[in-house]
Amino acid sequence: MNRLLTLSISLVLLLIAFPLISIGTTSGPPVLWWAGLAALVVGGVLPPLRRLFPGKEPLPEPTKVGLPEDDRVS
């Protein structure tokens, strides 16, 4: 999975989690509360897991940084 897809899934899960937890605790069946809790945990764990297990995307080439490489400095 690419980084954007992983972070998008995480965001959607986190946005869905709080209404599910709220509905499950107030008037809905307890299954909604558990589904919301599971969505909250999975959505919160995805970004750190993404950092621990990097994908096979190539890293960008390093660029020259500093005053000797800057064209504005004479």
PyMOL commands that set and color helices and strands:
alter all, ss='L'
color gray80, all
select helices_A, chain A and resi 3-26+30-52
alter helices_A, ss='H'
color red, helices_A
deselect
rebuild
show_as cartoon
